[in-house]
Amino acid sequence: MEWVRYRRDRSYWIGQLIFPLVLVMVIGSGLNQVVSLPTGASYFSHLASGGIALLVASGGVGAGTSLMRERFTGLTRILLVSPVSATSIVLGKYLARLLVSFLMVTGLSVLFLIFSDLVISHIWAIALGIAVITSGFVALGIVLGSFLQSYESFRLFSSLITIPIYLLSSLFYPLETLPLLTRYLSWVNPFTYAVELLRFGFLGGHEISLAGTVSFLLLGGVTSLFVAVWFFRRGEGST
């Protein structure tokens, strides 16, 4: 059901792709000749890999919007009194969003591969990065969507949470170029590790231990889905 909704909404696909594409094309092209990175990569390719992470993350949070829509229409209660479990509902949303993320990243990556020096170095790291970013932000969307009572509140609180997460990561600049306080905050930001894994997949370089990053993200990805199921059950039980 979730996948059918995504498949039918063509404007959603276009809108999701346009923002990171414009971000990278405008800012990346403008600063590519100005910013010199210590990693040796061009700023355009650095921002392109970050833009792909942003695409996956921003789309994942939207799972909360669909959850609110289903709750307002009474569909969620119908599903919960049926043999379908809360775990199945959450996993269904996650898997549908994961498929959308893979398709969108494929399309965006093809464009960046054509028009920039972005390359694909380790496809397994890209796949794992997409999976864990999707799980974390789908979980965030479900947690918020389980309790908030309006779309306006959802947009406000999701922005208040996600914007600092994006800014306090290595999405825009390498960690070693950040001010000391920002760098410390980035190190405790899970999104930083996911961005680094994606960047390793595309550019082959990383600033944080790869083994530690993978272990941390695998644990975090699984945990976030358990948290999403728990909050979903609790939120629906209180409405």
DOBAVEX-18231 format. One record per residue: residue number from 1; residue in one letter; x, y, z of N, C-alpha, C, CB in turn. Coordinates in Angstrom, 3 decimals, m for minus. Last residue first. Glycine has a CB too. Layout:
! residues N
- i  aa  nc1  nc2  nc3  cac1  cac2  cac3  cc1  cc2  cc3  cbc1  cbc2  cbc3
- NUM  A  X  Y  Z  X  Y  Z  X  Y  Z  X  Y  Z
...
END
This chain:
! residues 239
- i  aa  nc1  nc2  nc3  cac1  cac2  cac3  cc1  cc2  cc3  cbc1  cbc2  cbc3
- 239  T  m4.525  7.371  21.142  m5.416  8.213  20.357  m6.824  7.636  20.322  m4.880  8.378  18.940
- 238  S  m2.861  5.626  22.425  m3.284  6.791  23.201  m4.252  7.685  22.453  m2.088  7.592  23.610
- 237  G  m2.160  3.698  20.630  m2.952  3.280  21.791  m3.501  4.446  22.594  m2.120  2.413  22.689
- 236  E  m0.595  5.086  18.893  m1.927  4.678  18.426  m2.799  4.234  19.585  m1.815  3.550  17.397
- 235  G  1.669  5.440  20.533  0.937  6.576  20.006  m0.457  6.226  19.554  1.681  7.175  18.880
- 234  R  2.498  2.805  21.024  2.101  3.666  22.124  1.262  4.848  21.646  3.325  4.164  22.859
- 233  R  3.104  1.906  18.452  2.107  1.212  19.279  1.573  2.123  20.386  2.718  m0.061  19.896
- 232  F  5.096  3.810  17.790  3.892  3.670  16.976  2.783  2.999  17.774  4.192  2.868  15.702
- 231  F  7.073  3.349  19.668  6.366  4.626  19.691  5.073  4.554  18.887  7.261  5.739  19.147
- 230  W  7.829  0.733  18.820  7.377  0.986  20.193  6.573  2.284  20.268  8.582  1.051  21.155
- 229  V  8.647  1.126  16.169  7.529  0.224  16.459  6.957  0.519  17.838  7.977  m1.250  16.371
- 228  A  10.833  2.865  16.592  9.687  3.306  15.789  8.461  2.442  16.078  10.030  3.257  14.285
- 227  V  12.573  1.213  18.025  12.039  2.415  18.662  10.791  2.901  17.921  13.111  3.529  18.703
- 226  F  13.171  m0.632  16.018  12.511  m1.081  17.241  11.865  0.097  17.974  13.517  m1.796  18.162
- 225  L  14.464  1.121  14.240  13.222  0.477  13.824  12.455  m0.073  15.026  13.515  m0.646  12.828
- 224  S  16.720  1.842  15.731  15.760  2.876  15.355  14.432  2.267  14.921  16.326  3.744  14.236
- 223  T  18.155  m0.575  15.897  17.552  0.008  17.097  16.474  1.027  16.746  18.624  0.667  17.960
- 222  V  19.068  m0.859  13.259  18.143  m1.848  13.824  17.414  m1.267  15.032  18.898  m3.134  14.225
- 221  G  20.726  1.447  13.094  19.646  1.213  12.143  18.606  0.242  12.674  20.207  0.695  10.847
- 220  G  22.604  1.121  15.171  21.661  2.235  15.199  20.483  2.026  14.273  22.360  3.508  14.835
- 219  L  24.014  m1.142  14.284  23.315  m1.160  15.573  22.252  m0.074  15.632  24.309  m0.981  16.727
- 218  L  24.981  m0.092  11.863  24.162  m1.304  11.874  23.354  m1.390  13.158  25.040  m2.554  11.716
- 217  L  26.483  2.098  12.787  25.309  2.319  11.947  24.407  1.094  11.893  25.736  2.703  10.544
- 216  F  28.547  0.891  14.278  27.658  1.861  14.913  26.366  2.025  14.112  28.365  3.215  15.060
- 215  S  29.791  m0.649  12.272  29.215  m1.282  13.467  28.193  m0.374  14.134  30.318  m1.645  14.466
- 214  V  30.639  1.367  10.477  29.707  0.322  10.042  29.027  m0.326  11.233  30.436  m0.741  9.213
- 213  T  32.403  2.877  12.137  31.242  3.492  11.488  30.204  2.453  11.111  31.672  4.267  10.248
- 212  G  34.380  1.041  12.817  33.539  1.618  13.868  32.273  2.229  13.291  34.313  2.674  14.650
- 211  A  35.442  0.608  10.250  34.879  m0.512  11.012  33.947  m0.003  12.108  36.004  m1.369  11.627
- 210  L  36.348  3.196  9.564  35.311  2.542  8.776  34.650  1.409  9.553  35.896  2.009  7.475
- 209  S  36.920  6.060  11.462  37.202  4.631  11.326  36.050  3.905  10.633  37.465  4.006  12.704
- 208  I  36.498  8.988  9.463  36.226  8.253  10.696  36.482  6.781  10.435  34.764  8.489  11.195
- 207  E  36.866  9.984  6.963  37.580  10.655  8.049  37.420  9.942  9.381  37.100  12.077  8.179
- 206  H  37.450  8.459  3.753  36.633  8.634  4.959  37.498  9.256  6.044  36.028  7.272  5.441
- 205  G  37.114  7.764  0.201  37.805  8.285  1.377  36.872  8.418  2.558  38.435  9.624  1.069
- 204  G  35.614  6.988  m1.978  36.675  6.100  m1.529  37.441  6.574  m0.322  37.613  5.886  m2.617
- 203  L  33.419  8.252  m3.040  34.736  8.861  m3.274  35.903  7.997  m2.806  34.805  10.193  m2.582
- 202  F  31.158  6.599  m2.514  31.285  7.341  m3.774  32.716  7.786  m4.061  30.382  8.552  m3.750
- 201  G  31.599  5.335  m0.075  31.077  4.566  m1.193  31.271  5.257  m2.524  29.629  4.287  m0.985
- 200  F  32.377  7.490  1.482  33.351  6.425  1.215  32.899  5.595  0.017  33.536  5.518  2.462
- 199  R  29.932  8.763  1.570  31.052  9.432  0.898  32.163  8.429  0.591  31.601  10.590  1.769
- 198  L  28.466  6.944  3.079  28.076  7.220  1.697  29.231  7.848  0.920  26.850  8.142  1.661
- 197  L  29.916  7.201  5.463  29.853  5.905  4.790  29.445  6.081  3.331  28.867  4.967  5.511
- 196  E  29.467  9.894  6.096  30.832  9.431  5.844  30.845  8.088  5.113  31.601  9.314  7.161
- 195  V  26.726  9.827  6.546  27.254  10.627  5.436  28.663  10.160  5.082  27.260  12.136  5.799
- 194  A  26.725  8.224  8.843  26.044  7.758  7.640  26.533  8.512  6.406  24.529  7.919  7.791
- 193  Y  28.100  9.845  10.598  28.680  8.547  10.261  28.029  7.974  8.994  28.516  7.562  11.442
- 192  T  26.341  12.029  10.787  27.711  12.230  10.314  28.312  10.913  9.832  28.584  12.837  11.426
- 191  F  24.116  11.014  12.038  24.026  11.303  10.607  25.412  11.522  9.998  23.144  12.536  10.369
- 190  P  24.751  10.903  14.758  24.746  9.660  13.957  24.724  9.907  12.457  23.554  8.814  14.329
- 189  N  26.885  13.041  16.346  25.721  13.072  15.473  25.722  11.806  14.597  25.719  14.369  14.592
- 188  V  29.198  13.287  17.656  28.127  12.594  18.380  26.826  12.576  17.570  27.888  13.263  19.744
- 187  W  30.739  14.720  15.837  31.170  13.375  16.205  30.091  12.595  16.959  32.424  13.453  17.047
- 186  S  29.509  17.193  15.790  29.391  16.320  14.622  29.763  14.890  14.969  30.272  16.826  13.483
- 185  L  30.363  18.264  18.176  28.941  17.973  18.014  28.703  17.040  16.826  28.149  19.274  17.831
- 184  Y  33.069  18.608  17.522  32.676  17.719  18.626  31.209  17.312  18.507  32.923  18.405  19.984
- 183  R  32.811  20.490  15.446  33.390  19.178  15.171  33.019  18.167  16.253  34.908  19.286  15.056
- 182  T  31.830  22.682  16.784  30.994  22.043  15.767  31.503  20.646  15.447  30.953  22.894  14.492
- 181  L  34.103  23.247  18.347  32.835  22.892  18.985  31.915  22.169  18.005  32.140  24.146  19.534
- 180  L  36.059  23.819  16.285  36.246  22.744  17.260  34.933  22.304  17.891  37.208  23.187  18.343
- 179  P  34.857  24.257  12.903  35.298  24.784  14.198  35.259  23.687  15.250  34.418  25.976  14.635
- 178  L  35.902  21.999  10.240  34.871  22.612  11.078  35.479  23.220  12.339  33.804  21.577  11.454
- 177  T  37.755  20.574  8.861  37.693  22.013  8.558  36.678  22.741  9.443  37.337  22.226  7.082
- 176  E  37.423  17.947  9.536  38.624  18.623  10.030  38.649  20.117  9.719  39.845  17.976  9.442
- 175  L  35.036  17.178  8.221  35.058  17.365  9.673  36.261  18.186  10.130  35.065  16.015  10.371
- 174  P  34.212  18.937  5.176  34.905  17.874  5.914  34.986  18.195  7.396  36.311  17.659  5.352
- 173  Y  30.879  20.260  4.643  32.331  20.442  4.713  32.962  19.277  5.469  32.687  21.790  5.397
- 172  F  28.229  19.302  4.380  28.684  20.430  3.560  30.208  20.573  3.532  28.069  21.713  4.073
- 171  L  28.100  16.960  5.990  27.361  17.049  4.736  27.932  18.131  3.818  25.889  17.328  5.015
- 170  S  29.062  16.231  8.416  30.049  16.539  7.378  29.389  16.659  6.010  31.139  15.464  7.340
- 169  S  26.927  18.022  10.733  27.474  16.803  10.146  28.514  17.217  9.112  26.346  15.913  9.500
- 168  L  25.050  19.971  11.566  26.102  19.463  12.463  26.581  18.092  11.989  25.584  19.374  13.928
- 167  L  23.142  20.273  9.564  24.216  21.257  9.673  25.370  20.766  10.541  23.673  22.551  10.236
- 166  Y  21.432  18.050  9.985  22.118  18.243  8.706  23.335  19.149  8.856  21.157  18.829  7.673
- 165  I  20.573  18.541  12.613  21.239  17.277  12.286  22.030  17.411  10.984  20.205  16.132  12.171
- 164  P  19.287  21.028  12.370  20.547  20.929  13.131  21.312  19.641  12.839  20.261  21.015  14.621
- 163  I  17.124  19.997  10.661  18.065  21.023  10.183  19.352  21.040  11.007  17.407  22.408  10.227
- 162  T  15.626  18.119  12.197  16.479  17.666  11.095  17.495  18.712  10.641  15.622  17.271  9.927
- 161  I  14.255  19.563  14.227  15.142  18.453  14.568  16.123  18.160  13.438  14.325  17.202  14.889
- 160  L  12.784  21.522  12.997  13.589  21.893  14.167  14.587  20.800  14.539  12.680  22.189  15.358
- 159  S  11.421  19.965  11.090  12.457  20.918  10.660  13.368  21.300  11.815  11.815  22.178  10.067
- 158  S  9.677  18.574  12.745  10.634  17.817  11.938  11.760  18.728  11.444  9.923  17.147  10.743
- 157  F  8.203  20.688  13.815  9.090  19.922  14.691  10.092  19.084  13.896  8.269  19.018  15.604
- 156  L  6.891  21.697  11.454  7.678  22.543  12.341  8.679  21.722  13.139  6.764  23.317  13.284
- 155  R  5.561  19.490  10.336  6.571  20.205  9.548  7.478  21.043  10.438  5.899  21.099  8.502
- 154  F  3.844  18.882  12.518  4.828  17.913  12.042  5.939  18.599  11.263  4.157  16.853  11.173
- 153  S  2.260  21.139  12.689  3.137  20.789  13.817  4.224  19.822  13.377  2.321  20.174  14.969
- 152  E  0.963  20.880  10.207  1.770  22.074  10.496  2.750  21.794  11.625  0.865  23.269  10.862
- 151  Y  m0.488  18.564  10.459  0.627  18.577  9.516  1.546  19.770  9.774  0.106  18.613  8.074
- 150  S  m1.268  17.656  13.875  m1.507  18.423  12.647  m0.261  18.368  11.762  m1.882  19.903  12.978
- 149  Q  m0.582  16.259  16.156  m1.980  16.256  15.748  m2.264  17.051  14.483  m2.812  16.787  16.848
- 148  L  1.932  13.881  17.094  1.527  15.223  16.674  0.157  15.176  15.999  2.576  15.834  15.718
- 147  F  2.351  11.116  17.453  1.826  11.939  18.538  1.341  13.318  18.102  2.871  12.101  19.579
- 146  S  3.335  9.820  15.245  2.487  9.055  16.163  1.805  9.931  17.193  3.301  8.003  16.865
- 145  G  5.076  11.497  13.919  3.729  11.331  13.373  2.792  10.581  14.287  3.798  10.627  12.072
- 144  L  7.411  11.158  15.438  6.723  12.447  15.424  5.271  12.296  14.952  7.474  13.437  14.521
- 143  V  7.928  8.427  14.842  7.830  8.895  16.229  7.066  10.218  16.295  9.238  9.059  16.849
- 142  I  8.065  8.504  12.051  7.006  7.737  12.705  6.826  8.176  14.149  7.315  6.243  12.646
- 141  G  10.349  10.096  11.630  9.055  10.514  11.108  7.904  9.801  11.794  8.991  10.270  9.622
- 140  L  12.304  8.475  12.869  12.034  9.824  13.369  10.666  10.307  12.898  13.131  10.802  12.908
- 139  A  12.164  6.227  11.168  11.834  6.100  12.591  11.510  7.460  13.207  12.995  5.442  13.351
- 138  V  13.078  7.404  8.840  11.718  6.860  8.868  11.259  6.715  10.316  11.650  5.490  8.132
- 137  F  15.657  7.948  9.715  14.755  9.075  9.474  13.300  8.627  9.304  15.203  9.842  8.237
- 136  G  16.786  5.350  10.094  16.832  6.369  11.140  15.803  7.470  10.937  18.205  6.974  11.204
- 135  S  16.330  4.044  7.634  15.762  3.512  8.873  15.716  4.574  9.963  16.570  2.309  9.353
- 134  T  17.772  5.693  5.831  16.331  5.508  5.687  15.710  5.026  6.985  16.028  4.523  4.566
- 133  I  20.356  5.322  6.774  19.766  6.667  6.793  18.249  6.568  6.703  20.321  7.533  5.629
- 132  V  20.641  2.582  6.281  20.636  3.063  7.669  20.090  4.490  7.771  22.054  3.006  8.253
- 131  A  20.414  2.396  3.441  19.550  1.605  4.327  19.490  2.189  5.735  20.042  0.163  4.389
- 130  I  22.433  4.062  2.473  21.035  4.360  2.151  20.101  3.653  3.128  20.708  3.939  0.703
- 129  G  24.677  2.664  3.478  24.408  4.041  3.889  22.956  4.428  3.637  25.335  5.001  3.155
- 128  L  24.482  0.259  2.068  24.327  0.257  3.525  24.019  1.656  4.037  25.593  m0.284  4.201
- 127  A  24.924  1.219  m0.556  23.686  0.511  m0.218  23.436  0.523  1.286  23.741  m0.934  m0.729
- 126  I  27.499  2.323  m0.282  26.375  3.168  m0.698  25.057  2.524  m0.295  26.406  3.412  m2.224
- 125  A  28.951  0.073  0.389  28.878  1.175  1.357  27.722  2.114  1.008  30.215  1.960  1.393
- 124  W  28.713  m1.417  m1.928  28.142  m1.956  m0.691  27.991  m0.863  0.359  29.017  m3.093  m0.144
- 123  I  30.128  0.017  m3.830  28.669  0.022  m3.917  28.024  m0.521  m2.645  28.214  m0.796  m5.118
- 122  H  32.657  2.041  m3.836  32.256  0.857  m3.066  30.735  0.824  m2.996  32.885  0.868  m1.626
- 121  S  32.900  4.055  m5.827  34.068  3.283  m5.390  33.678  1.982  m4.704  34.919  4.115  m4.452
- 120  I  31.803  5.880  m8.369  31.286  4.867  m7.440  32.449  3.950  m7.078  30.081  4.050  m8.071
- 119  V  32.422  9.446  m8.532  32.593  8.068  m8.986  31.917  7.139  m7.976  34.113  7.710  m9.153
- 118  L  32.294  12.791  m9.720  31.838  11.792  m8.754  31.993  10.402  m9.355  30.363  12.049  m8.339
- 117  D  32.896  14.851  m11.336  33.928  13.829  m11.190  33.571  12.817  m10.110  35.264  14.475  m10.868
- 116  S  29.861  15.483  m13.268  30.893  15.801  m12.284  31.922  14.693  m12.249  30.281  16.011  m10.887
- 115  F  27.871  14.655  m15.011  28.230  16.080  m15.005  29.303  16.450  m13.974  26.999  16.901  m14.747
- 114  I  27.580  11.884  m14.685  27.732  12.455  m16.020  28.338  13.854  m15.964  26.385  12.500  m16.731
- 113  L  27.256  11.513  m11.993  28.356  10.812  m12.652  28.630  11.398  m14.034  28.043  9.316  m12.768
- 112  F  24.916  12.966  m11.542  26.183  13.457  m10.993  27.385  12.784  m11.647  26.224  13.232  m9.486
- 111  L  23.057  11.304  m12.881  23.244  12.697  m13.297  24.583  13.238  m12.806  22.097  13.573  m12.771
- 110  V  23.347  8.963  m11.384  23.636  8.940  m12.824  23.884  10.359  m13.331  22.470  8.282  m13.609
- 109  S  22.432  9.817  m8.885  23.837  9.446  m9.053  24.242  9.436  m10.519  24.101  8.081  m8.434
- 108  L  19.718  10.152  m9.345  20.533  11.322  m9.031  22.015  11.026  m9.242  20.284  11.775  m7.588
- 107  G  18.943  7.442  m9.831  18.734  8.491  m10.826  19.615  9.701  m10.603  17.301  8.916  m10.824
- 106  T  19.744  6.223  m7.400  20.249  5.746  m8.685  20.127  6.825  m9.762  19.495  4.485  m9.117
- 105  V  18.203  7.612  m5.557  19.663  7.739  m5.498  20.282  7.267  m6.818  20.239  6.924  m4.303
- 104  M  15.658  6.701  m6.323  16.003  8.117  m6.442  17.508  8.326  m6.430  15.360  8.915  m5.315
- 103  L  15.864  3.946  m5.755  15.549  4.398  m7.106  15.953  5.855  m7.313  14.059  4.222  m7.387
- 102  F  16.427  3.962  m2.992  17.358  3.338  m3.938  17.113  3.845  m5.362  17.223  1.802  m3.890
- 101  S  14.090  5.242  m2.023  15.414  5.845  m1.829  16.429  5.273  m2.814  15.899  5.622  m0.387
- 100  V  12.096  3.390  m2.663  12.068  4.726  m3.263  13.442  5.381  m3.172  11.009  5.609  m2.572
- 99  L  12.945  1.309  m0.980  12.904  1.105  m2.425  12.899  2.440  m3.163  11.671  0.280  m2.815
- 98  L  12.597  2.564  1.496  13.930  2.105  1.100  13.995  1.900  m0.407  14.296  0.799  1.831
- 97  R  9.850  2.920  1.599  10.706  4.102  1.524  12.114  3.727  1.073  10.759  4.813  2.882
- 96  A  9.119  0.234  1.794  8.643  1.045  0.669  9.530  2.275  0.489  7.172  1.471  0.887
- 95  L  10.370  m0.446  4.205  10.784  m1.110  2.963  10.324  m0.336  1.731  10.232  m2.536  2.915
- 94  Y  9.003  1.258  6.054  10.457  1.327  5.881  10.884  0.731  4.536  11.167  0.590  7.032
- 93  K  6.366  0.447  5.835  6.719  1.835  5.522  8.219  1.955  5.256  6.301  2.778  6.677
- 92  G  6.687  m2.205  6.681  6.162  m1.915  5.355  6.507  m0.502  4.913  4.660  m2.111  5.331
- 91  L  7.544  m1.859  9.291  8.480  m2.435  8.317  8.011  m2.185  6.885  8.643  m3.946  8.558
- 90  V  5.150  m0.817  10.364  6.373  m0.012  10.363  7.370  m0.540  9.340  7.009  0.002  11.759
- 89  I  3.453  m3.017  9.943  3.114  m1.697  9.391  4.365  m0.841  9.289  2.048  m0.987  10.266
- 88  S  4.700  m5.058  11.387  4.548  m5.201  9.936  4.252  m3.859  9.276  3.432  m6.200  9.612
- 87  T  4.433  m4.059  13.990  5.769  m4.254  13.421  5.708  m4.343  11.898  6.418  m5.522  13.998
- 86  A  1.716  m4.210  14.353  2.338  m2.883  14.287  3.736  m2.976  13.677  2.411  m2.248  15.693
- 85  S  0.255  m6.773  12.232  0.891  m6.277  13.453  1.486  m4.893  13.242  1.977  m7.245  13.919
- 84  V  m2.857  m7.758  10.964  m1.589  m7.078  10.656  m1.006  m6.478  11.933  m1.798  m5.967  9.578
- 83  P  m5.370  m8.738  11.524  m4.213  m9.578  11.876  m2.854  m8.925  11.608  m4.288  m10.867  11.117
- 82  S  m6.914  m5.613  12.685  m6.804  m6.751  11.770  m5.607  m7.602  12.195  m6.652  m6.271  10.282
- 81  V  m6.629  m3.469  14.211  m7.585  m4.466  14.701  m7.625  m5.691  13.789  m8.986  m3.850  14.813
- 80  L  m4.809  m2.004  12.691  m4.386  m2.523  13.992  m5.363  m3.544  14.582  m4.214  m1.380  14.959
- 79  L  m6.246  m1.216  10.434  m5.127  m2.144  10.280  m4.750  m2.794  11.609  m3.919  m1.419  9.695
- 78  I  m8.038  0.549  11.610  m8.548  m0.628  10.903  m7.454  m1.676  10.762  m9.095  m0.237  9.516
- 77  R  m6.288  2.472  12.528  m7.047  1.685  13.501  m7.611  0.426  12.864  m8.177  2.519  14.099
- 76  T  m5.394  3.497  10.061  m4.450  2.859  10.988  m5.174  1.983  11.996  m3.620  3.915  11.719
- 75  L  m7.606  4.705  8.878  m7.039  3.497  8.286  m6.125  2.756  9.252  m6.276  3.846  7.029
- 74  G  m8.612  7.095  9.714  m9.060  5.903  10.419  m8.471  4.610  9.895  m10.528  5.818  10.356
- 73  T  m7.668  9.434  8.725  m8.723  8.791  7.938  m9.255  7.513  8.603  m8.200  8.464  6.544
- 72  F  m5.663  10.017  10.566  m6.802  10.927  10.444  m7.966  10.282  9.683  m6.370  12.215  9.741
- 71  R  m3.865  7.925  10.062  m4.526  8.022  11.356  m5.767  8.898  11.282  m3.565  8.567  12.399
- 70  E  m3.013  8.472  7.492  m3.727  7.216  7.750  m4.466  7.259  9.078  m2.755  6.038  7.736
- 69  R  m1.729  10.900  7.960  m2.850  10.845  7.022  m3.689  9.590  7.272  m2.340  10.870  5.560
- 68  M  0.319  10.088  9.664  m0.709  11.002  10.158  m1.940  10.960  9.260  m0.160  12.437  10.242
- 67  L  1.776  8.487  7.875  1.209  7.897  9.083  0.095  8.773  9.645  2.299  7.686  10.138
- 66  S  2.628  10.345  6.018  1.690  9.309  5.582  1.036  8.633  6.779  2.406  8.265  4.714
- 65  T  4.340  11.793  7.729  3.197  12.450  7.095  2.162  11.428  6.653  3.654  13.287  5.897
- 64  G  6.325  9.969  8.385  5.437  10.461  9.435  4.203  11.133  8.873  6.173  11.423  10.328
- 63  A  7.720  9.681  6.084  6.902  8.550  6.512  5.937  8.968  7.605  7.783  7.401  7.000
- 62  G  9.385  11.871  5.763  8.030  11.965  5.231  7.151  10.787  5.583  8.083  12.104  3.760
- 61  V  11.880  11.071  6.519  11.053  11.739  7.527  9.602  11.815  7.072  11.588  13.149  7.816
- 60  G  12.878  10.157  4.046  12.538  9.225  5.113  11.634  9.830  6.167  13.784  8.722  5.762
- 59  G  13.482  12.443  2.563  12.378  11.592  2.151  11.932  10.648  3.248  12.764  10.805  0.937
- 58  S  15.686  13.386  3.948  14.483  14.217  3.883  13.271  13.405  3.452  14.695  15.384  2.924
- 57  A  17.553  11.240  3.546  17.085  11.632  4.875  15.770  12.397  4.816  18.136  12.475  5.569
- 56  V  17.996  11.147  0.771  17.491  9.970  1.481  16.872  10.358  2.818  18.616  8.955  1.700
- 55  L  18.969  13.760  0.290  17.806  13.244  m0.429  17.171  12.080  0.326  18.202  12.804  m1.844
- 54  L  21.271  13.779  1.869  20.165  14.678  2.188  18.873  14.225  1.513  20.505  16.110  1.766
- 53  A  22.873  11.989  0.474  22.470  11.669  1.846  21.277  12.508  2.266  23.636  11.890  2.817
- 52  I  23.152  13.519  m1.836  22.484  12.217  m1.932  22.030  11.772  m0.546  23.427  11.153  m2.564
- 51  G  24.631  15.638  m0.849  23.284  15.882  m1.356  22.490  14.599  m1.500  23.347  16.593  m2.686
- 50  G  27.075  14.391  m0.313  26.254  14.871  0.801  24.820  15.130  0.378  26.850  16.137  1.386
- 49  S  27.888  13.959  m2.917  27.667  12.793  m2.050  26.853  13.178  m0.823  29.009  12.176  m1.619
- 48  A  28.042  16.675  m3.664  27.146  15.758  m4.367  26.860  14.524  m3.527  27.746  15.349  m5.713
- 47  L  30.052  17.741  m2.084  28.682  18.168  m1.836  27.677  17.240  m2.531  28.485  19.613  m2.311
- 46  H  32.231  16.388  m3.261  31.988  16.301  m1.819  30.536  16.649  m1.516  32.943  17.241  m1.042
- 45  S  32.065  17.216  m5.898  31.835  15.802  m5.600  31.569  15.594  m4.118  33.033  14.959  m6.041
- 44  F  32.592  19.990  m5.458  31.372  19.550  m6.135  31.069  18.092  m5.795  31.505  19.727  m7.662
- 43  Y  35.119  20.102  m4.374  33.979  20.448  m3.514  32.670  19.988  m4.144  33.936  21.968  m3.254
- 42  S  37.132  17.221  m5.095  36.566  18.515  m5.468  35.381  18.808  m4.559  36.137  18.535  m6.970
- 41  A  39.458  15.797  m2.726  38.286  15.713  m3.599  37.822  17.114  m3.976  37.140  14.930  m2.911
- 40  G  41.404  16.246  m0.866  41.821  16.159  m2.251  40.666  16.047  m3.235  42.722  14.999  m2.420
- 39  T  40.917  16.714  1.761  40.782  15.332  1.320  41.258  15.141  m0.116  39.340  14.885  1.446
- 38  P  40.970  19.433  2.135  42.168  18.668  2.510  42.111  17.217  2.071  42.366  18.725  4.000
- 37  L  39.625  21.363  m0.587  39.425  20.435  0.525  40.701  19.665  0.842  38.292  19.462  0.206
- 36  S  39.073  24.609  m1.442  40.044  23.531  m1.599  39.956  22.622  m0.374  41.495  24.095  m1.780
- 35  V  36.741  26.627  m3.035  37.016  25.811  m1.852  37.984  24.690  m2.198  35.711  25.231  m1.275
- 34  V  36.589  27.681  m5.639  36.989  28.534  m4.515  37.460  27.714  m3.320  35.831  29.431  m4.098
- 33  Q  35.545  26.080  m7.528  36.835  26.686  m7.846  37.395  27.518  m6.692  36.704  27.550  m9.078
- 32  N  33.130  25.368  m6.252  34.074  24.331  m6.656  35.470  24.888  m6.929  33.560  23.619  m7.888
- 31  L  31.139  27.113  m5.663  32.265  27.057  m4.738  33.353  26.079  m5.172  31.774  26.681  m3.371
- 30  G  29.304  26.813  m7.770  29.785  28.143  m7.396  31.032  28.116  m6.540  28.713  28.882  m6.673
- 29  S  28.757  24.100  m7.835  29.440  24.712  m8.977  30.032  26.064  m8.609  28.478  24.870  m10.151
- 28  G  27.494  23.852  m5.303  28.690  23.086  m5.646  29.467  23.695  m6.789  28.318  21.682  m5.995
- 27  I  25.276  25.595  m5.522  26.318  25.836  m4.512  27.609  25.116  m4.878  25.839  25.378  m3.122
- 26  V  24.004  24.510  m7.936  24.202  25.942  m7.689  25.362  26.179  m6.726  22.917  26.571  m7.128
- 25  M  24.115  21.693  m7.816  24.468  22.388  m9.049  24.783  23.861  m8.801  23.339  22.264  m10.060
- 24  V  23.215  21.129  m5.202  24.570  20.753  m5.622  24.998  21.540  m6.854  24.645  19.247  m5.910
- 23  L  20.608  22.232  m5.237  21.579  22.555  m4.184  23.002  22.297  m4.648  21.289  21.741  m2.920
- 22  V  19.408  20.928  m7.402  19.634  22.376  m7.468  20.681  22.797  m6.441  18.314  23.146  m7.233
- 21  L  19.413  18.314  m6.315  20.050  18.591  m7.593  20.374  20.075  m7.735  19.155  18.135  m8.741
- 20  P  17.918  18.466  m3.970  19.367  18.192  m3.881  20.101  18.488  m5.178  19.601  16.742  m3.498
- 19  F  15.355  19.320  m5.327  16.039  20.085  m4.276  17.529  19.743  m4.168  15.365  19.837  m2.938
- 18  I  14.552  17.388  m7.268  14.949  18.740  m7.676  15.769  19.436  m6.597  13.715  19.578  m8.006
- 17  L  13.717  15.015  m6.082  14.974  15.034  m6.828  15.480  16.444  m7.105  14.805  14.299  m8.130
- 16  Q  11.289  15.646  m4.893  12.365  15.105  m4.076  13.717  15.174  m4.773  12.058  13.679  m3.705
- 15  G  9.761  16.476  m7.133  10.104  17.419  m6.065  11.261  16.947  m5.214  8.912  17.659  m5.188
- 14  I  9.515  14.053  m8.565  10.175  15.209  m9.166  10.644  16.186  m8.095  9.232  15.913  m10.146
- 13  W  8.107  12.479  m6.752  9.421  12.057  m7.231  10.206  13.236  m7.789  9.278  10.971  m8.296
- 12  Y  5.748  13.970  m6.490  6.598  13.721  m5.319  8.007  13.349  m5.758  6.002  12.603  m4.436
- 11  S  4.593  13.828  m8.979  5.110  15.122  m8.534  6.014  14.973  m7.320  3.960  16.068  m8.210
- 10  R  3.659  11.197  m9.034  4.818  11.564  m9.851  5.430  12.891  m9.410  4.420  11.645  m11.318
- 9  D  2.329  9.005  m7.193  2.553  10.448  m7.010  3.810  10.872  m7.761  2.677  10.805  m5.498
- 8  R  2.270  6.272  m7.493  1.254  7.071  m8.181  1.533  8.568  m8.141  m0.093  6.803  m7.579
- 7  R  4.294  5.316  m5.861  4.363  5.086  m7.306  3.402  5.983  m8.072  4.063  3.631  m7.620
- 6  Y  3.466  5.922  m3.258  4.656  6.565  m3.826  4.644  6.483  m5.351  5.938  5.914  m3.270
- 5  R  1.255  4.192  m3.093  1.089  5.642  m2.916  2.275  6.396  m3.514  0.937  5.993  m1.419
- 4  V  2.467  1.722  m3.387  1.487  2.153  m4.388  1.295  3.665  m4.310  0.132  1.424  m4.185
- 3  W  3.967  1.565  m1.046  4.660  1.676  m2.326  3.719  2.171  m3.423  5.264  0.326  m2.721
- 2  E  1.900  1.261  0.807  2.784  2.419  0.879  3.498  2.652  m0.449  3.807  2.237  2.000
- 1  M  0.828  m1.206  0.000  0.000  0.000  0.000  0.869  1.265  0.000  m0.941  0.001  1.221
END
